[in-house]
Amino acid sequence: MDLAFLPALPPAVSQLMLFGVLLLCGLAAGEAMRRYAGLPRITGYVLAGVLLGPQVTGLLDSDALFEARLIVDLAIGLVVFELGSRLDFGWLRRNQWLFAAALAEALFCFLGIYVSLVFFGFAPLFAATAAAIGTASSPAVVLLVQQELRSEGQVTERMILCSAVNTVFAYLVLALLLPFLYIEEKVGLGTAVLHPMYVFVGAAVLGFLASRLALLAARWIGKDEDRQFVLVVGLIVATIGLAHSLRLSVVVALVTFGMLSRNFDSAHVLLPVRLGHGAQIFFVILFLLAGASLEFHAFEIAAAAVVATYVIVRFLGKAAGLLVFSRASGIAPAKAGLLAVALLPMSGLAVVMVRDTVTLYPSFGRELAAVVLSAVVVLELIGPIATQFALRRAGEARPES
């Protein structure tokens, strides 16, 4: 009997099947973490990714992680766009000390990390690069924990504002450091100056053009929530693709897109983007893949003191900046402290920043890259818990029905 019609054993795992399995594993881990441990679902997604990733079972290998890049880019794009759209220029004009506090939080964090790394003997230029990477809080974590807790209030809104400011700050400082890194690598002065300008300014221009197109199209199609959702998602995907093709900063382009879409919309033609249940699919996959991408092998016992200092000083810098301007910006010192705790999650984009930096500038050093990646491992696991604690402690979380 010819049994050629039967599949080969073991059967090949298709990408569609893998996608479904990842969703189910992430869903189960996230729900179990919330129900039985009282922790954010994000923590469950990350831990599920760790178990499925190369560090443990190897079910998600490096090839699978690379092939899932489109999903990751889309999920990050949705989050970063919403982060930018929550940045209200009118609020900052009415309370100028608020912007001063957000800027001080980023600046003090940067300076604290920089000084501590120089103290441990790292070269000033590379210490500044690692400090810039560590400044950004994770926009995905703060937004998704906020949505999960349905939190509203002073700490919640400032948490989102500060995340937007310190993310832009991190990319701006990296752009300013690029010429010096180029000079360190003996690259021509023209390239050293023009490349950073192209990456940052070009991304801002791309975000500006996307925002103008969004407002024109929204005026044309009218205030229909479904059609406008398709419009915004389509523009986000197109902006991500164009930024990749032009080798521009995707994050800067999307933050600019979201920020200008809101603040240039004087006629209120663009409805607020509601990510809804469908977008949760991408976020489950995003954090599951983030967990699978964590590089535990980068953590070395010899560097534990440096990593611990990096994490602690990062928090203290954020807290100091917020506390200095707490009363002037209209928030009690106790809530400013909770805000610093809420901003503890470190952006998973730090992994991308480190890899890009090492690729372009090999002298950045394996040891310093390991310090930053180890800090990402620590803060990817405790960051969501810290944000949840801060929002609950501030009394802004509304329990789920």
Phi, psi and omega in degrees: 000131180277115180252028183295341181287345180284148180289157176293149179249134354288150182295148178291140179269116180282160178297325180294318178295318179299318179300314180295319179296318179299317179300314182293318178296316179296316179300312182296316181294318180295316181292321178296320180296321181288317186286317190259342180241351181068023182257164179298148177301327181304321179300319177295319178299314182296315181296322176298320177296320178299316181294323182276345188278183183298337184287336184238274186275333180078012178295329173255101180269181183297327179294317179296321178295321179293319182292337180272009185299325181299317179296317180297315180299319180294316179298313178297321179300315178298317182292313183294322176298314180296322177302313178296323182289344177272358181271105186261112179297326180299320178297318181291327177292322180288330181229082184293336177291339179294315177293323178299319179294317180296320179291320178296322178301314180291317184292315180295323177298313179301312182295320180298314180294318181300310182298318182294321180290321176297322178300325179278004172098009178281150179298139184306318182296315181287328175296320178294322178296314179295325179293320178297317179299322183282351184290324188286131169278158183282112179296325181294316182294310185296321181289319184284326174294320177299318179292320181296320180274350185052044185279146177216141178146187186297313181294319181298311182294321179290328176300315180293318178299311181297324178298319178295315183294314184287336174292313178295320179301315181299315181290325179293316179296319177299321178296323179288332180277340183304316179303320181291324176294322177297315180298322178299327180269011177063039177265153182302150183296323180299313177297320182299327181270317188285323183298309178300321180297318179296314183298314186278308182293320178299320178295320179295320178294318178299317177296321178297314181296321178296321180293320179294318179296321179298316181291321178295315181292322179295322177295325182285316184276345178087176186273065174252119188298319182294312182292323179292327176297315178298319179301309184294316180298318178299318179291324177297313180298316180296321179294318177299312181298318181291321178297319177296316182296321182271359180060048177252169179284116180296318183296314180297319180298317184283324174298316178297317178303307181294318183296313182284330177300321180283313191277343175265359184271069183292333180270358179055048180273339183261121181284152175300139180283123176252109187295326173069186185289327182299322181291338180298333177302313182293325183286325175299313180296320182303310184282331175295316178290329176298318177296320179292335182272351180299133185256086181292335180292342178288339182282118180244139181301322182296331182262007184301321180295321179292318180296315179298318178297318179303312182292315183292313181294325177301314178294315183297323178296316178297316181297317181298314180299320181287322182289325180300321183253016186298304184292321180297326181270359173090032178226142180292147180305323180297319179288330175296322176297317177295325177297320177297321177295318181297332182273006184297325182304134179264138185297131174297343176294346177300325179298316179295317180300316181296313182296318178297319181294316180294323179295315182284325186228085183303333181286356174307327170101131178296324185293315180291323175300321179295324178298312182294316181294326176293321177297323177298317179302311181298311187281338175292331182271318183264344183301308179300324179294319179296317180296316178299315180301315183296316182291323177290317181296327178285353179075024184254355181274137176253121184298148179289148179285000000 
